[in-house]
Amino acid sequence: MVDTMALLRALLRSLRRTRLPSRPAGWLADDEVLLDAPDERLSPALVAAGRGEYEPAAKLLATTRDAAEWEDRDRYLLRLAVFARSRPDWVEEWREAAPDDPGVLLLLAQLALDRGWASPARAELLAGTRPLITAAADADPRDPVPWRIALDHARGTGAGHPEFERLWAEAVRRSPHHYGCHVAALRHLSATSRGSHNECFDFAESAAQDAPPGALVQALPVRAAFAGLARGTDVAAWRLDAAADRAIALSARFPFADPWPAEVRNLLAYVLVSLGRRSDALEQLRLIGPYVTSFPWDRESDDPLGHFLRLREELAAAPDPGLIPSPRRPRNEDGGHVPAGDH
């Protein structure tokens, strides 16, 4: 008997090969691409949290604090908070066992911020989270991550410019080039500026120029480009291209399929597609490897992985370099999602 399903699969594979002659070398198959895949340090902590065990997460956050790995600390915190929103039991056990642990205090502050942002009663709920943020900041005076949370909190509560400046000074005093704090400040500028987006670009470009070549802050201008696209503002083409070029140079410093710059590469690919730079976008899509991140693709679709894969296929199949699929304008910088989790 003929195996019709096997024949169909073979036909689809053949059609795919026919339609995608321009796939770059190293292009991964769809089933090899993952959404928000944890790296080798985070994965054991998430697996243990799924079993209701907090100790690996506590150790991970303690390790990043002891080594002053503030970028990793912030990134792991956000991922742990996303998991804890649906499975909070292990966090409660951690708080009961070690109420003064800087890691659990930080996680509680992030969770409270996320819940406030996601609620229709945002202002009221966020107003009540300030003591948790203060406790997290007091737990380790060196740590800039509580100040990133405080900056996101200030934007959510509509804090005035003087208060935001005070929080910003505390953040950069602890880590002058911390990416998360810079993203929080950029988003504040984007939310409060009127008309021209130039102030956001001025801030982002200045921060990138002052940062070391391999720092994630080098990608801040491309984040400003994304925000400008989201708002539909009229931004000079040279600024958009310069932002993309700077982020391409940053991406080139890291190997293929490196989880560290994964979000930057996903964001860069999005902006390059929007700018019509097909070959550059294809290269970033290749370098991403299996590490697709929800942001920014969740601004386009409730199925970010599916959207990424469809866009990737259409882009590779485009017969002419100038004929590429353009994303719709993003929903907005927050995209209707919890904003603190996309950096």
N, C-alpha and C positions, 0 to 999 in steps of 0.2 A: 504494500500500500504506500502511496506517495505521502510523505510528511509535508503537508501543505504549509504548516507553520514554519518549518525549516526553510522551505523554498521562499516564503515571504520574507523571512529574516535575511536570507542571502540576497534577495532582490533589493531590499532596503539598503543593505550594506553597499551593494553595487551602485545604486543611485547616489548614495552619499559620496562615494569616491568620485563619481562622475561630476557631481555638483560642486565639489570642494577642491578644485585643482590647486588653489593657492594657500592651502593650509601650511603654516610655517613648520619647519622641522621641530620635532618635540611636542607637537600638538597632542594633548591628551584626549582620549575618547570621553564621551559624555559620562559614562558610568565611572570614570576615574576622578571626576570633578566633584568636590564636596562643598557644602555650604557651612561656613563658620566652623571649620574643622579645628579642634584644639591642637596646640603643639604638644610636644612630648612632656613638657613640664606641667601643663594645665590638665591634660587628659586624665592622669591618675586622680587628681583632686576631684574632677567632675564624676568620675566613676565611683569614687568613695562617697561623694555627696549623694549620689543616686541610691546608695545603700544606707543612707542616713548617718554616715560617718564624717565628722568635721575635721579630724586631725590632719589629713593631707592638705586640705585647703588652708588650715591654720599654719602649717609648716611652710607652704608655698608663699603666703603673704609675709611670714616672718623672715624667710630667706631673702625676699626682695627688699624688705626694709633694712635688714642687717647689711646688705651689700649696696644699699642706696640705688637699687635698680628701679628708679621711679617710673620710667616708661612701662617696664614690664609689670610693675605693681599696679599701675592704673589699668592696663589692658586686662590683666587677670581679674582684677576687682570687678570690672564691668561684665566680664563673662560669668563670673560666679554669681553676680547679682541677677543676671538674666535667668540663670538656672534656679536661683533661690526664690524668684517670684512665683514659680509654680510648685516648688518643693522646699518650703521654708523650715521643715522640721529640724534639719541638721544645724541650721543657724541658731534656732532657739536652744538646742542642746549645747551648742558652743557658748552662747551667751551665759547660760546657767553655770557651765563649768569654769569659764574664765571671763568674767564680766569686764575686766580691765584690759583684756588683750587688745592691743592696737588694731589687730586684724579684724576682729569681730566688730569693734567700734566703727571702723571704716566701712565695713560691709553693711552695718545697720544704717549708717548715714546714707549710703548710696541707695539702699532699698527704700528708705523713706522718701528720698528725692524722686526716685523712679515712680513710686506710687502716687506721689503728689502731682507729678507732671501728667500722669495717665488719667487723673480724675477730673471730672467736670468741676469739682470744687477745688481746683488747683491752688488758688491763692490761699484759701483757708488751710489746706493740708500742708502746703509748703511753709506757711508761717510757723507751724508747730514742729518743723524739723530742725530748726536752728540749734536747739540744745544738743541734738545728736551730732551735728556737724562740729560744733564747738568741742564736744567730748573727743571726737576723732582727731581734731587738730591738736588738742592738748596732750593726747596720748604719745605723740612723737613730734616735737617741735621742728625736726628736720624735714618732715614729710610734706611735699607739695600737693599730694593727691587730695587731702581734705580741702585744700584751698581751691582746687579745680571744682570740687563738689560745691563749695561756697560760691564760686563764680556762676555755676549753673543755677544755683538756688537764687542768687541775686537777680539773674535775668528772669527767672520764673515769677519772682515777687515784684518785679518792676522797680527794683532799687534804683535810686538816683545815681548820677555820675560820680559824685564824691564817694559814695559807699563802694561803688564798683572799683574806683581807683584805689581805695584803701585795700580792698581784697586783692587786687592785682599786684600791688606792691608787696604784700605778704607772700604771694605765690612766687613771683620772680626772685625774691630774696632767697628763697629756698632752692629754686632750680631755674636759672635764667632762660633755659631753652626747652622747658617741659612742653611737649606737644599738646597734651590735653588741656593745659591751662591756656595755651595760645589759641586753641580751637574755641574754648569757652569765651575768650575775649573777642575773637573774631565774630562769633555768633551774636554777642552782645552788640558789637558795632553794626552788624548787618540788620539786627532787629530795631536799632534805635536811629540809624541814619535815614535820611529822607532824600529821595531822588537819586543823586549820584552815588555810585558804589565806589568812588575813587578813594574815600577814606579807608575802606576795608582793604583795598589793594595797597595803599600806602603802608598801612600797619603790617600786612602780611609780607610785603617785599622787604621792609626794614628788618623785620624779625628774621627772615631767611638770610639776609645779607650778614647779619650779626652772628648767625649760628654756625657751628662746625659743618664741614661738607657732608658728613654722614648722618647728621641729625634729622629726625623726622620733621622738624620745623621747616626744613627746606621745601616741604610739600605744602606749606601754608598758603602760598599764592595760588596753587591749583585748587585748594579748598575755597579760596575767595572767588576763583573763577566759577566753581560750582554754585556758590551762593548767588553770584550775579546771574547765572543762567536760571536759577530757581526763581529769582525775583523778576526776571525778564528785563533787567536794566540794560542800558546801552553802555557797554564796556568797549574800550578801544581794542581792536583786534590784536595790536602788538602786545598789549598787556596779557591777553588770554594766551597767545602763543608763547610769550616769555615765561609765563607761569607753567605751561606744559613742558617747555624745554628744561626748566629747572627741575621739575619733578622727574623727567626722563633721566637726567643726570644722576639724581638721587637713586632711582630704581636700578641704574646700571652698576651701582656699587655693591649690589646684593646678588647672590646667585639665583638661578632658576628655582622656582617653587620654594622660596624662603618664606616662612610664615611671618617673620618680623615686619616686612614692608607690605604685607598682603593687602591691607585696606588702602594704603596709598596707591598701590598698583591698580586696584579696582576703581578707585576714584579717578585716577589718571586716565585709565582706559575709557571711562564714561566721558570725560571732558574731551579727550582726543576724538572720539566718535562725533561728539557734538560739534567739534571744529572741522570735521571732514578730513582729518588726518588719518587715512585708512591704514597705511603701512605702519605708522607709529602705533596705532591702536592694536593692530594685529600682533605686534611684538610684545606689547604689554599683556595682551590676552594669553600669549604663550608663556611669558615669564610668571604669570599668576600660578600656573600649574594647577594643582588641585584646590588651591586656597581661595575660593570665592567667598566674599564677605557680603552679608546682607546689605550693608550700606556701600554704595549708593543705590543699588538695584531695587531695593524695597521702596524707593521713591517713585519707581515706575510701575511696579506690579506687586501684588500680594504673593506672588510666586517668584521671589528674586532669583533663585537658581534656574528655574525654567526660563525666565526672561533672559538671564545671562547666556544660557546655552543657545536660545533662539537667535539672539543678537549676534553671538559669535559665529553661528553658521551662516546667517545672512551676510555678515560682513565679509567672511572668507569667500562666499560665493559671488559677491558683487563683481560683474564683468569688467567694470571700469573703476579705476581708483577714485574717481570723483562721485561715483554712484554708491553711496553707502547709506544704510538705514540710520536716520537721525532719531535719537530718543525724544519723546515728548518732553516738554518742560517739566522738571521735577515738581512734585506736589508743593513742596516748600522746603525750607532748610530743616524743619522738624519732621515733615512728612506725615504728621498725624501719629507719630510713634514717640516712644520715650526718648527725648533728645540726648540724654547723657550717655546712652549706650551706643552711639555711632561714631566714637572717636577712639 
